[in-house]
Amino acid sequence: MIASIGSPTYDVAACGDNPRNFYIWSGLGCTPTVGLGLALAQPDKRVLVVTGDGDVLMALGSLATIGVKQPKNLAIVCLDNGHYSASGMQPSATKAGVDLAEAARACKRRRGGVRSVLRRRTARPPAFR
């Protein structure tokens, strides 16, 4: 598992550290490419990239390369909160409507499909209304 800068690294570590986890602490924009390289170098191993919208936005070109290579053993999960969490919660382009799932589809990402999961945001959880 490869986790990008910020929240994904903390979330993955909180689930239980593993010697096979690779945490990218300071390289915004490189996580999808690192995942692709590892998937191509180790085709017999499954590779999971857990990243955020800021990281993927900085690496849009890598989506095209991933789409061309189509590694069977690579999965990418993008946690899109609409902000650059690691640097102070500045809004990212996804907050303005850029759709990363559509970008991945346009780059021919086919294996396993591309799905976007939306969650309704409310001011208070239903139990507290």
The first five atom37 places (N, CA, C, CB, O) and aatype in JSON, in Angstrom:
{
  "aatype": [12, 9, 0, 15, 9, 7, 15, 14, 16, 18, 3, 19, 0, 0, 4, 7, 3, 2, 14, 1, 2, 13, 18, 9, 17, 15, 7, 10, 7, 4, 16, 14, 16, 19, 7, 10, 7, 10, 0, 10, 0, 5, 14, 3, 11, 1, 19, 10, 19, 19, 16, 7, 3, 7, 3, 19, 10, 12, 0, 10, 7, 15, 10, 0, 16, 9, 7, 19, 11, 5, 14, 11, 2, 10, 0, 9, 19, 4, 10, 3, 2, 7, 8, 18, 15, 0, 15, 7, 12, 5, 14, 15, 0, 16, 11, 0, 7, 19, 3, 10, 0, 6, 0, 0, 1, 0, 4, 11, 1, 1, 1, 7, 7, 19, 1, 15, 19, 10, 1, 1, 1, 16, 0, 1, 14, 14, 0, 13, 1],
  "atom_mask": [
    [1, 1, 1, 1, 1],
    [1, 1, 1, 1, 1],
    [1, 1, 1, 1, 1],
    [1, 1, 1, 1, 1],
    [1, 1, 1, 1, 1],
    [1, 1, 1, 0, 1],
    [1, 1, 1, 1, 1],
    [1, 1, 1, 1, 1],
    [1, 1, 1, 1, 1],
    [1, 1, 1, 1, 1],
    [1, 1, 1, 1, 1],
    [1, 1, 1, 1, 1],
    [1, 1, 1, 1, 1],
    [1, 1, 1, 1, 1],
    [1, 1, 1, 1, 1],
    [1, 1, 1, 0, 1],
    [1, 1, 1, 1, 1],
    [1, 1, 1, 1, 1],
    [1, 1, 1, 1, 1],
    [1, 1, 1, 1, 1],
    [1, 1, 1, 1, 1],
    [1, 1, 1, 1, 1],
    [1, 1, 1, 1, 1],
    [1, 1, 1, 1, 1],
    [1, 1, 1, 1, 1],
    [1, 1, 1, 1, 1],
    [1, 1, 1, 0, 1],
    [1, 1, 1, 1, 1],
    [1, 1, 1, 0, 1],
    [1, 1, 1, 1, 1],
    [1, 1, 1, 1, 1],
    [1, 1, 1, 1, 1],
    [1, 1, 1, 1, 1],
    [1, 1, 1, 1, 1],
    [1, 1, 1, 0, 1],
    [1, 1, 1, 1, 1],
    [1, 1, 1, 0, 1],
    [1, 1, 1, 1, 1],
    [1, 1, 1, 1, 1],
    [1, 1, 1, 1, 1],
    [1, 1, 1, 1, 1],
    [1, 1, 1, 1, 1],
    [1, 1, 1, 1, 1],
    [1, 1, 1, 1, 1],
    [1, 1, 1, 1, 1],
    [1, 1, 1, 1, 1],
    [1, 1, 1, 1, 1],
    [1, 1, 1, 1, 1],
    [1, 1, 1, 1, 1],
    [1, 1, 1, 1, 1],
    [1, 1, 1, 1, 1],
    [1, 1, 1, 0, 1],
    [1, 1, 1, 1, 1],
    [1, 1, 1, 0, 1],
    [1, 1, 1, 1, 1],
    [1, 1, 1, 1, 1],
    [1, 1, 1, 1, 1],
    [1, 1, 1, 1, 1],
    [1, 1, 1, 1, 1],
    [1, 1, 1, 1, 1],
    [1, 1, 1, 0, 1],
    [1, 1, 1, 1, 1],
    [1, 1, 1, 1, 1],
    [1, 1, 1, 1, 1],
    [1, 1, 1, 1, 1],
    [1, 1, 1, 1, 1],
    [1, 1, 1, 0, 1],
    [1, 1, 1, 1, 1],
    [1, 1, 1, 1, 1],
    [1, 1, 1, 1, 1],
    [1, 1, 1, 1, 1],
    [1, 1, 1, 1, 1],
    [1, 1, 1, 1, 1],
    [1, 1, 1, 1, 1],
    [1, 1, 1, 1, 1],
    [1, 1, 1, 1, 1],
    [1, 1, 1, 1, 1],
    [1, 1, 1, 1, 1],
    [1, 1, 1, 1, 1],
    [1, 1, 1, 1, 1],
    [1, 1, 1, 1, 1],
    [1, 1, 1, 0, 1],
    [1, 1, 1, 1, 1],
    [1, 1, 1, 1, 1],
    [1, 1, 1, 1, 1],
    [1, 1, 1, 1, 1],
    [1, 1, 1, 1, 1],
    [1, 1, 1, 0, 1],
    [1, 1, 1, 1, 1],
    [1, 1, 1, 1, 1],
    [1, 1, 1, 1, 1],
    [1, 1, 1, 1, 1],
    [1, 1, 1, 1, 1],
    [1, 1, 1, 1, 1],
    [1, 1, 1, 1, 1],
    [1, 1, 1, 1, 1],
    [1, 1, 1, 0, 1],
    [1, 1, 1, 1, 1],
    [1, 1, 1, 1, 1],
    [1, 1, 1, 1, 1],
    [1, 1, 1, 1, 1],
    [1, 1, 1, 1, 1],
    [1, 1, 1, 1, 1],
    [1, 1, 1, 1, 1],
    [1, 1, 1, 1, 1],
    [1, 1, 1, 1, 1],
    [1, 1, 1, 1, 1],
    [1, 1, 1, 1, 1],
    [1, 1, 1, 1, 1],
    [1, 1, 1, 1, 1],
    [1, 1, 1, 1, 1],
    [1, 1, 1, 0, 1],
    [1, 1, 1, 0, 1],
    [1, 1, 1, 1, 1],
    [1, 1, 1, 1, 1],
    [1, 1, 1, 1, 1],
    [1, 1, 1, 1, 1],
    [1, 1, 1, 1, 1],
    [1, 1, 1, 1, 1],
    [1, 1, 1, 1, 1],
    [1, 1, 1, 1, 1],
    [1, 1, 1, 1, 1],
    [1, 1, 1, 1, 1],
    [1, 1, 1, 1, 1],
    [1, 1, 1, 1, 1],
    [1, 1, 1, 1, 1],
    [1, 1, 1, 1, 1],
    [1, 1, 1, 1, 1],
    [1, 1, 1, 1, 1]
  ],
  "atom_positions": [
    [[0.84, -1.16, 0.0], [0.0, 0.0, 0.0], [0.89, 1.24, 0.0], [-0.96, -0.01, 1.21], [1.88, 1.32, 0.73]],
    [[0.52, 2.18, -0.83], [1.25, 3.44, -0.92], [0.28, 4.54, -0.52], [1.85, 3.67, -2.36], [-0.81, 4.66, -1.09]],
    [[0.67, 5.36, 0.45], [-0.2, 6.43, 0.93], [0.46, 7.77, 0.68], [-0.51, 6.25, 2.43], [1.66, 7.95, 0.9]],
    [[-0.34, 8.72, 0.22], [0.19, 10.04, -0.14], [0.3, 10.95, 1.08], [-0.7, 10.69, -1.19], [-0.11, 10.61, 2.18]],
    [[0.87, 12.11, 0.84], [1.06, 13.14, 1.84], [-0.28, 13.49, 2.51], [1.69, 14.39, 1.21], [-1.32, 13.49, 1.86]],
    [[-0.22, 13.78, 3.78], [-1.4, 14.26, 4.5], [-2.29, 13.17, 5.04], [0.0, 0.0, 0.0], [-1.81, 12.13, 5.5]],
    [[-3.58, 13.42, 4.99], [-4.57, 12.54, 5.61], [-4.45, 11.07, 5.2], [-5.93, 13.02, 5.27], [-4.55, 10.21, 6.08]],
    [[-4.25, 10.74, 3.92], [-4.16, 9.32, 3.59], [-3.05, 8.59, 4.35], [-3.92, 9.17, 2.11], [-3.24, 7.44, 4.76]],
    [[-1.92, 9.22, 4.55], [-0.84, 8.58, 5.29], [-1.24, 8.34, 6.74], [0.43, 9.42, 5.23], [-1.0, 7.26, 7.28]],
    [[-1.86, 9.33, 7.37], [-2.29, 9.16, 8.75], [-3.39, 8.11, 8.87], [-2.8, 10.49, 9.32], [-3.39, 7.31, 9.81]],
    [[-4.32, 8.09, 7.91], [-5.4, 7.12, 7.93], [-4.88, 5.69, 7.77], [-6.41, 7.44, 6.84], [-5.3, 4.79, 8.49]],
    [[-3.98, 5.49, 6.82], [-3.43, 4.15, 6.59], [-2.63, 3.7, 7.82], [-2.51, 4.15, 5.32], [-2.78, 2.56, 8.25]],
    [[-1.82, 4.57, 8.37], [-1.03, 4.21, 9.56], [-1.95, 3.89, 10.75], [-0.08, 5.37, 9.93], [-1.65, 2.99, 11.53]],
    [[-3.05, 4.61, 10.88], [-3.98, 4.38, 11.99], [-4.67, 3.03, 11.88], [-5.02, 5.5, 12.03], [-5.1, 2.46, 12.88]],
    [[-4.77, 2.5, 10.66], [-5.4, 1.18, 10.46], [-4.46, 0.04, 10.83], [-5.83, 1.03, 9.0], [-4.88, -1.11, 10.9]],
    [[-3.21, 0.36, 11.07], [-2.23, -0.66, 11.44], [-1.05, -0.63, 10.5], [0.0, 0.0, 0.0], [-1.18, -0.9, 9.31]],
    [[0.1, -0.32, 11.05], [1.29, -0.24, 10.22], [1.67, -1.63, 9.72], [2.46, 0.39, 11.0], [1.43, -2.63, 10.38]],
    [[2.26, -1.65, 8.55], [2.68, -2.89, 7.93], [4.0, -2.61, 7.23], [1.59, -3.45, 6.94], [4.15, -1.56, 6.61]],
    [[4.95, -3.53, 7.3], [6.24, -3.28, 6.64], [6.12, -3.07, 5.13], [7.17, -4.44, 6.91], [7.03, -2.52, 4.51]],
    [[5.01, -3.51, 4.53], [4.82, -3.32, 3.09], [4.19, -1.97, 2.75], [3.96, -4.44, 2.54], [4.1, -1.62, 1.58]],
    [[3.77, -1.21, 3.75], [3.23, 0.13, 3.5], [4.36, 1.08, 3.18], [2.42, 0.64, 4.72], [5.45, 0.99, 3.75]],
    [[4.1, 1.98, 2.25], [5.08, 3.01, 1.9], [4.37, 4.35, 2.02], [5.67, 2.8, 0.46], [3.42, 4.64, 1.29]],
    [[4.85, 5.17, 2.94], [4.23, 6.46, 3.22], [5.02, 7.56, 2.52], [4.16, 6.72, 4.74], [6.22, 7.72, 2.74]],
    [[4.33, 8.32, 1.69], [4.97, 9.46, 1.02], [4.63, 10.69, 1.84], [4.51, 9.6, -0.48], [3.52, 11.22, 1.73]],
    [[5.57, 11.14, 2.64], [5.32, 12.22, 3.6], [5.4, 13.61, 2.98], [6.29, 12.12, 4.73], [4.78, 14.53, 3.5]],
    [[6.15, 13.78, 1.91], [6.35, 15.15, 1.45], [6.38, 15.3, -0.07], [7.62, 15.69, 2.01], [6.89, 16.31, -0.56]],
    [[5.87, 14.36, -0.81], [5.97, 14.42, -2.26], [4.63, 14.61, -2.94], [0.0, 0.0, 0.0], [4.11, 13.67, -3.54]],
    [[4.06, 15.79, -2.86], [2.76, 16.03, -3.46], [2.83, 15.82, -4.98], [2.28, 17.46, -3.14], [3.65, 16.43, -5.66]],
    [[1.98, 14.95, -5.49], [1.88, 14.72, -6.92], [2.61, 13.5, -7.44], [0.0, 0.0, 0.0], [2.63, 13.26, -8.65]],
    [[3.21, 12.71, -6.56], [3.98, 11.57, -7.06], [3.37, 10.21, -6.73], [5.38, 11.63, -6.51], [3.84, 9.2, -7.26]],
    [[2.37, 10.16, -5.9], [1.87, 8.87, -5.43], [1.33, 7.97, -6.55], [0.78, 9.09, -4.41], [1.68, 6.79, -6.57]],
    [[0.5, 8.47, -7.48], [0.05, 7.57, -8.55], [1.2, 7.01, -9.38], [-0.92, 8.3, -9.46], [1.16, 5.85, -9.81]],
    [[2.22, 7.82, -9.62], [3.37, 7.37, -10.41], [4.19, 6.33, -9.66], [4.25, 8.56, -10.79], [4.66, 5.36, -10.25]],
    [[4.38, 6.53, -8.36], [5.09, 5.54, -7.54], [4.31, 4.22, -7.56], [5.27, 6.05, -6.07], [4.91, 3.15, -7.69]],
    [[2.99, 4.3, -7.44], [2.17, 3.1, -7.5], [2.28, 2.39, -8.84], [0.0, 0.0, 0.0], [2.37, 1.16, -8.89]],
    [[2.29, 3.16, -9.93], [2.44, 2.57, -11.26], [3.79, 1.87, -11.38], [2.3, 3.65, -12.35], [3.86, 0.74, -11.86]],
    [[4.84, 2.53, -10.95], [6.17, 1.93, -11.04], [6.26, 0.63, -10.25], [0.0, 0.0, 0.0], [6.83, -0.35, -10.73]],
    [[5.7, 0.62, -9.06], [5.73, -0.59, -8.24], [4.88, -1.69, -8.87], [5.22, -0.28, -6.81], [5.27, -2.86, -8.88]],
    [[3.72, -1.33, -9.4], [2.85, -2.33, -10.05], [3.54, -2.95, -11.26], [1.52, -1.69, -10.47], [3.42, -4.16, -11.48]],
    [[4.24, -2.15, -12.04], [4.93, -2.68, -13.21], [6.15, -3.51, -12.82], [5.35, -1.55, -14.13], [6.46, -4.51, -13.48]],
    [[6.83, -3.11, -11.77], [8.03, -3.84, -11.33], [7.7, -5.14, -10.6], [8.87, -2.95, -10.41], [8.49, -6.07, -10.61]],
    [[6.52, -5.19, -9.98], [6.11, -6.37, -9.2], [4.74, -6.86, -9.69], [6.05, -6.03, -7.67], [3.77, -6.8, -8.94]],
    [[4.64, -7.35, -10.91], [3.33, -7.7, -11.48], [2.6, -8.81, -10.73], [3.5, -8.11, -12.91], [1.39, -8.98, -10.9]],
    [[3.31, -9.58, -9.91], [2.68, -10.65, -9.14], [2.11, -10.18, -7.81], [3.67, -11.76, -8.9], [1.5, -10.96, -7.08]],
    [[2.3, -8.89, -7.47], [1.81, -8.33, -6.21], [0.74, -7.29, -6.49], [2.97, -7.71, -5.39], [0.82, -6.55, -7.47]],
    [[-0.27, -7.24, -5.62], [-1.3, -6.21, -5.75], [-0.79, -4.91, -5.12], [-2.63, -6.65, -5.08], [-0.14, -4.93, -4.07]],
    [[-1.08, -3.79, -5.76], [-0.63, -2.48, -5.29], [-1.86, -1.6, -5.11], [0.4, -1.82, -6.29], [-2.67, -1.43, -6.02]],
    [[-1.98, -1.05, -3.91], [-3.07, -0.11, -3.61], [-2.47, 1.25, -3.31], [-3.94, -0.62, -2.4], [-1.59, 1.38, -2.46]],
    [[-2.95, 2.26, -4.02], [-2.56, 3.64, -3.77], [-3.72, 4.33, -3.08], [-2.17, 4.39, -5.11], [-4.84, 4.33, -3.59]],
    [[-3.47, 4.9, -1.91], [-4.47, 5.69, -1.2], [-3.97, 7.12, -1.22], [-4.71, 5.17, 0.28], [-2.92, 7.43, -0.65]],
    [[-4.73, 7.98, -1.87], [-4.26, 9.33, -2.11], [-5.41, 10.32, -1.95], [-3.63, 9.45, -3.5], [-6.54, 9.94, -1.67]],
    [[-5.11, 11.59, -2.14], [-6.12, 12.62, -2.05], [-6.24, 13.41, -3.33], [0.0, 0.0, 0.0], [-5.44, 13.24, -4.26]],
    [[-7.24, 14.27, -3.37], [-7.49, 15.04, -4.58], [-6.33, 15.96, -4.94], [-8.75, 15.86, -4.43], [-6.02, 16.11, -6.12]],
    [[-5.68, 16.58, -3.97], [-4.56, 17.47, -4.26], [-3.42, 16.73, -4.93], [0.0, 0.0, 0.0], [-2.81, 17.24, -5.87]],
    [[-3.13, 15.53, -4.44], [-2.06, 14.72, -5.02], [-2.38, 14.32, -6.46], [-1.81, 13.47, -4.17], [-1.52, 14.41, -7.33]],
    [[-3.6, 13.88, -6.7], [-3.99, 13.47, -8.05], [-4.03, 14.67, -8.99], [-5.36, 12.76, -8.03], [-3.63, 14.56, -10.15]],
    [[-4.5, 15.81, -8.51], [-4.51, 17.01, -9.36], [-3.09, 17.38, -9.8], [-5.15, 18.18, -8.61], [-2.89, 17.83, -10.93]],
    [[-2.12, 17.19, -8.91], [-0.73, 17.49, -9.26], [-0.15, 16.43, -10.19], [0.12, 17.6, -8.0], [0.94, 16.63, -10.74]],
    [[-0.84, 15.31, -10.36], [-0.31, 14.18, -11.14], [-1.24, 13.77, -12.27], [-0.05, 13.0, -10.23], [-1.29, 12.59, -12.62]],
    [[-1.98, 14.71, -12.83], [-2.95, 14.35, -13.87], [-2.3, 13.62, -15.04], [-3.66, 15.58, -14.37], [-2.92, 12.72, -15.62]],
    [[-1.09, 13.98, -15.39], [-0.39, 13.31, -16.49], [-0.16, 11.83, -16.21], [0.0, 0.0, 0.0], [-0.14, 11.02, -17.13]],
    [[0.01, 11.49, -14.94], [0.24, 10.08, -14.61], [-1.01, 9.25, -14.88], [0.65, 9.93, -13.15], [-0.9, 8.06, -15.17]],
    [[-2.2, 9.85, -14.8], [-3.42, 9.1, -15.11], [-3.41, 8.61, -16.55], [-4.67, 9.96, -14.86], [-3.88, 7.51, -16.84]],
    [[-2.87, 9.41, -17.46], [-2.77, 8.99, -18.86], [-1.83, 7.81, -19.02], [-2.3, 10.16, -19.73], [-2.13, 6.86, -19.75]],
    [[-0.69, 7.85, -18.35], [0.27, 6.75, -18.44], [-0.32, 5.48, -17.82], [1.59, 7.12, -17.74], [-0.15, 4.39, -18.36]],
    [[-0.99, 5.63, -16.69], [-1.65, 4.48, -16.05], [-2.71, 3.91, -16.99], [-2.29, 4.89, -14.69], [-2.85, 2.69, -17.1]],
    [[-3.45, 4.78, -17.66], [-4.46, 4.34, -18.61], [-3.88, 3.59, -19.79], [0.0, 0.0, 0.0], [-4.47, 2.62, -20.27]],
    [[-2.73, 4.02, -20.27], [-2.07, 3.35, -21.39], [-1.52, 2.0, -20.95], [-0.93, 4.23, -21.96], [-1.67, 1.01, -21.66]],
    [[-0.89, 1.94, -19.79], [-0.26, 0.71, -19.31], [-1.27, -0.31, -18.79], [0.74, 1.03, -18.22], [-1.03, -1.51, -18.89]],
    [[-2.38, 0.14, -18.23], [-3.43, -0.73, -17.7], [-2.91, -1.85, -16.79], [-4.18, -1.34, -18.83], [-3.21, -3.02, -17.02]],
    [[-2.14, -1.52, -15.76], [-1.65, -2.59, -14.88], [-2.81, -3.27, -14.15], [-0.64, -2.04, -13.85], [-3.62, -2.61, -13.49]],
    [[-2.88, -4.59, -14.26], [-3.96, -5.37, -13.64], [-3.9, -5.34, -12.13], [-3.92, -6.8, -14.12], [-4.92, -5.52, -11.45]],
    [[-2.72, -5.12, -11.59], [-2.51, -5.23, -10.15], [-2.52, -3.89, -9.43], [-1.21, -5.93, -9.89], [-2.12, -3.82, -8.26]],
    [[-2.97, -2.82, -10.08], [-2.95, -1.49, -9.47], [-4.37, -0.99, -9.23], [-2.19, -0.5, -10.36], [-5.21, -0.98, -10.13]],
    [[-4.62, -0.58, -7.99], [-5.89, 0.07, -7.64], [-5.56, 1.42, -6.99], [-6.76, -0.83, -6.67], [-4.6, 1.53, -6.23]],
    [[-6.36, 2.42, -7.31], [-6.14, 3.76, -6.76], [-7.43, 4.21, -6.09], [-5.69, 4.77, -7.86], [-8.5, 4.2, -6.7]],
    [[-7.31, 4.61, -4.84], [-8.43, 5.19, -4.09], [-8.07, 6.64, -3.83], [-8.71, 4.4, -2.74], [-7.04, 6.94, -3.23]],
    [[-8.93, 7.54, -4.3], [-8.7, 8.98, -4.11], [-9.73, 9.51, -3.13], [-8.77, 9.74, -5.46], [-10.94, 9.48, -3.39]],
    [[-9.25, 10.01, -2.01], [-10.11, 10.63, -1.0], [-10.22, 12.11, -1.32], [-9.56, 10.4, 0.46], [-9.3, 12.88, -1.05]],
    [[-11.32, 12.5, -1.89], [-11.5, 13.87, -2.37], [-12.3, 14.68, -1.36], [-12.22, 13.89, -3.75], [-13.51, 14.52, -1.23]],
    [[-11.6, 15.55, -0.64], [-12.3, 16.42, 0.31], [-12.36, 17.87, -0.17], [-11.61, 16.36, 1.67], [-12.84, 18.75, 0.55]],
    [[-11.88, 18.11, -1.39], [-11.95, 19.45, -1.96], [-10.95, 20.44, -1.38], [0.0, 0.0, 0.0], [-11.08, 21.65, -1.56]],
    [[-9.93, 19.91, -0.68], [-8.94, 20.78, -0.04], [-7.54, 20.17, -0.1], [-9.32, 21.04, 1.42], [-7.38, 18.96, -0.25]],
    [[-6.56, 21.03, 0.02], [-5.17, 20.6, 0.23], [-4.98, 20.52, 1.74], [-4.11, 21.6, -0.45], [-4.57, 21.49, 2.37]],
    [[-5.29, 19.38, 2.32], [-5.31, 19.23, 3.78], [-3.94, 19.45, 4.42], [-5.82, 17.87, 4.14], [-3.84, 20.09, 5.47]],
    [[-2.9, 18.92, 3.8], [-1.58, 18.94, 4.42], [-0.98, 20.33, 4.52], [-0.66, 18.06, 3.65], [-0.06, 20.56, 5.31]],
    [[-1.48, 21.27, 3.73], [-0.84, 22.59, 3.72], [-1.74, 23.71, 4.23], [-0.39, 22.91, 2.34], [-1.42, 24.88, 4.06]],
    [[-2.86, 23.36, 4.85], [-3.66, 24.42, 5.45], [-5.09, 24.52, 4.98], [0.0, 0.0, 0.0], [-5.74, 25.54, 5.2]],
    [[-5.6, 23.47, 4.33], [-7.0, 23.42, 3.9], [-7.38, 24.44, 2.83], [-7.87, 23.63, 5.08], [-8.53, 24.89, 2.77]],
    [[-6.42, 24.81, 1.97], [-6.76, 25.65, 0.83], [-7.67, 24.83, -0.1], [-5.47, 26.15, 0.08], [-7.47, 23.63, -0.24]],
    [[-8.65, 25.47, -0.74], [-9.53, 24.73, -1.65], [-8.75, 24.19, -2.85], [-10.68, 25.64, -2.13], [-7.87, 24.86, -3.39]],
    [[-9.09, 22.97, -3.25], [-8.49, 22.4, -4.45], [-9.43, 22.64, -5.63], [-8.2, 20.86, -4.27], [-10.53, 23.15, -5.46]],
    [[-8.99, 22.27, -6.81], [-9.81, 22.47, -8.02], [-11.07, 21.61, -8.0], [-9.0, 22.15, -9.27], [-12.05, 21.93, -8.66]],
    [[-11.05, 20.52, -7.24], [-12.26, 19.69, -7.18], [-13.38, 20.43, -6.46], [-11.96, 18.35, -6.49], [-14.56, 20.19, -6.73]],
    [[-13.03, 21.3, -5.57], [-14.04, 22.12, -4.88], [-14.77, 23.01, -5.89], [-13.39, 22.98, -3.77], [-15.93, 23.36, -5.7]],
    [[-14.06, 23.38, -6.96], [-14.65, 24.23, -8.01], [-15.3, 23.41, -9.11], [-13.57, 25.13, -8.61], [-15.77, 23.97, -10.1]],
    [[-15.34, 22.08, -8.96], [-16.06, 21.25, -9.92], [-15.25, 20.33, -10.8], [0.0, 0.0, 0.0], [-15.83, 19.59, -11.59]],
    [[-13.93, 20.34, -10.69], [-13.12, 19.4, -11.48], [-13.44, 17.99, -10.99], [-11.57, 19.71, -11.36], [-13.41, 17.72, -9.79]],
    [[-13.75, 17.09, -11.91], [-14.18, 15.74, -11.6], [-13.04, 14.76, -11.9], [-15.45, 15.36, -12.4], [-12.76, 14.46, -13.06]],
    [[-12.39, 14.27, -10.86], [-11.25, 13.37, -11.05], [-11.67, 12.01, -11.61], [-10.51, 13.18, -9.73], [-10.9, 11.38, -12.34]],
    [[-12.85, 11.55, -11.28], [-13.32, 10.28, -11.84], [-13.48, 10.41, -13.36], [-14.67, 9.85, -11.19], [-13.12, 9.49, -14.1]],
    [[-14.0, 11.53, -13.82], [-14.12, 11.75, -15.26], [-12.74, 11.87, -15.92], [-14.95, 13.02, -15.54], [-12.55, 11.4, -17.04]],
    [[-11.8, 12.49, -15.23], [-10.44, 12.58, -15.76], [-9.83, 11.19, -15.92], [-9.55, 13.45, -14.84], [-9.19, 10.91, -16.93]],
    [[-10.04, 10.32, -14.93], [-9.52, 8.95, -15.02], [-10.18, 8.2, -16.17], [-9.75, 8.2, -13.68], [-9.52, 7.46, -16.89]],
    [[-11.47, 8.39, -16.33], [-12.16, 7.74, -17.46], [-11.61, 8.24, -18.79], [-13.69, 8.0, -17.38], [-11.39, 7.46, -19.71]],
    [[-11.39, 9.54, -18.89], [-10.86, 10.12, -20.13], [-9.46, 9.59, -20.43], [-10.82, 11.65, -20.03], [-9.06, 9.55, -21.59]],
    [[-8.73, 9.19, -19.4], [-7.38, 8.63, -19.57], [-7.42, 7.12, -19.76], [-6.5, 8.98, -18.37], [-6.39, 6.45, -19.66]],
    [[-8.6, 6.59, -20.03], [-8.78, 5.18, -20.36], [-8.55, 4.22, -19.2], [-7.86, 4.82, -21.48], [-8.2, 3.06, -19.42]],
    [[-8.73, 4.69, -17.98], [-8.6, 3.78, -16.83], [-9.78, 2.82, -16.86], [-8.55, 4.58, -15.47], [-10.92, 3.22, -16.63]],
    [[-9.5, 1.55, -17.15], [-10.57, 0.57, -17.33], [-10.59, -0.51, -16.27], [-10.45, -0.07, -18.66], [-11.66, -0.86, -15.77]],
    [[-9.45, -1.04, -15.91], [-9.39, -2.18, -15.0], [-10.1, -1.86, -13.69], [-7.93, -2.59, -14.73], [-9.72, -0.93, -12.98]],
    [[-11.11, -2.64, -13.38], [-11.83, -2.44, -12.14], [-12.8, -1.27, -12.2], [0.0, 0.0, 0.0], [-13.59, -1.06, -11.28]],
    [[-12.74, -0.52, -13.28], [-13.66, 0.59, -13.45], [-13.29, 1.81, -12.63], [0.0, 0.0, 0.0], [-12.38, 1.77, -11.8]],
    [[-14.0, 2.87, -12.88], [-13.82, 4.12, -12.15], [-15.16, 4.43, -11.51], [-13.33, 5.29, -13.09], [-16.18, 4.51, -12.19]],
    [[-15.14, 4.6, -10.21], [-16.37, 4.91, -9.51], [-16.17, 6.16, -8.66], [-16.82, 3.73, -8.64], [-15.09, 6.41, -8.13]],
    [[-17.22, 6.91, -8.55], [-17.21, 8.09, -7.69], [-18.27, 7.87, -6.63], [-17.48, 9.41, -8.5], [-19.43, 7.6, -6.94]],
    [[-17.87, 7.97, -5.38], [-18.8, 7.8, -4.28], [-19.01, 9.18, -3.66], [-18.26, 6.77, -3.22], [-18.08, 9.81, -3.17]],
    [[-20.24, 9.6, -3.69], [-20.57, 10.9, -3.12], [-21.28, 10.69, -1.79], [-21.45, 11.74, -4.09], [-22.08, 9.77, -1.63]],
    [[-20.97, 11.55, -0.87], [-21.6, 11.48, 0.44], [-22.28, 12.82, 0.7], [-20.56, 11.13, 1.56], [-21.67, 13.88, 0.52]],
    [[-23.5, 12.78, 1.1], [-24.22, 14.0, 1.39], [-23.63, 14.63, 2.64], [-25.73, 13.74, 1.57], [-23.49, 13.98, 3.68]],
    [[-23.29, 15.89, 2.52], [-22.73, 16.61, 3.66], [-23.83, 17.39, 4.36], [-21.58, 17.56, 3.21], [-24.59, 18.12, 3.73]],
    [[-23.9, 17.21, 5.65], [-24.89, 17.93, 6.44], [-24.17, 18.65, 7.57], [-25.98, 16.98, 6.99], [-23.05, 18.3, 7.94]],
    [[-24.83, 19.65, 8.1], [-24.24, 20.41, 9.2], [-24.13, 19.55, 10.45], [-25.07, 21.66, 9.49], [-23.16, 19.66, 11.2]],
    [[-25.12, 18.7, 10.68], [-25.11, 17.83, 11.86], [-25.53, 16.44, 11.44], [-26.06, 18.38, 12.97], [-26.37, 16.29, 10.55]],
    [[-24.97, 15.41, 12.05], [-25.42, 14.05, 11.74], [-26.9, 13.91, 12.09], [-24.57, 13.0, 12.52], [-27.39, 14.58, 12.99]],
    [[-27.63, 13.02, 11.36], [-29.07, 12.86, 11.59], [-29.42, 12.59, 13.05], [-29.6, 11.74, 10.73], [-30.46, 13.05, 13.53]],
    [[-28.58, 11.86, 13.76], [-28.89, 11.54, 15.16], [-28.93, 12.78, 16.05], [-27.86, 10.58, 15.7], [-29.51, 12.73, 17.13]],
    [[-28.35, 13.87, 15.62], [-28.29, 15.09, 16.44], [-29.27, 16.16, 15.98], [-26.89, 15.66, 16.42], [-29.22, 17.29, 16.46]],
    [[-30.15, 15.83, 15.07], [-31.12, 16.83, 14.58], [-32.33, 16.88, 15.44], [-31.53, 16.54, 13.15], [-33.25, 17.66, 15.18]]
  ]
}
